[in-house]
């Protein structure tokens, strides 16, 4: 859902598959404090999970 949402709005993003890269799992935990996905970074704000309202607010800022 997050990829579709961002793509439909023309927002560039980098997708990182943590299941294919174990080193990225540690980075995910360091950034978000958990293993939940997706983790979306908008500038310095970290959004865990697909929270459309939170994402809209972060992108509008």
N, C-alpha and C positions, 0 to 999 in steps of 0.2 A: 504494500500500500504506500509506503513512504517513497519508494522509487517512482512509482506512477505519479504520485502527488507532485513531487519535485520536477519530474520530466514534463508533465502537463503545464507547469508554470514556467518552463524554460530556465530552471535553476540548475546550474552545473553542480555536480557532486561527485565525490569519489566513493565508490563502493569497495569495501574491504571484506572479503569472506574469511571470517575468523576460523571457520572449520577447515579451511585449506592452508592456513598459515598460523601455526601455534604461537609464534612470536607475537602476533597481533592480539592474541587473547590476553596476554599480560598488559599490553598497551590499553586494551579495552577496559580492564579492571582499574588501571591507574587513572584513566580519564573519567570513568563513570562510577567507580566504586562497586560495580557488580558485573554479572555476566549477561544481563539482559540485552537483547537487540531489538530493534535498531537503536543505535546511539547516533544522534545527529548533533553536530557542532555547528552553531551559527555564531560566527565571531567567537567570543569567549563563553557563550552560553551553551551548556550541554543539555540536550533533551533526550530523555531515555524513553524508548517506546514511541509509537506513532500517536502523538497528541496534536491533532490538527489545530486546535485553538492556540496552544502554546507555540507551535511552529509558525502559525500565521502572525502572532504577536512578535516573535523573534525576528521574522523576516521583514516585518513592517518597520522595525526600529532602525 
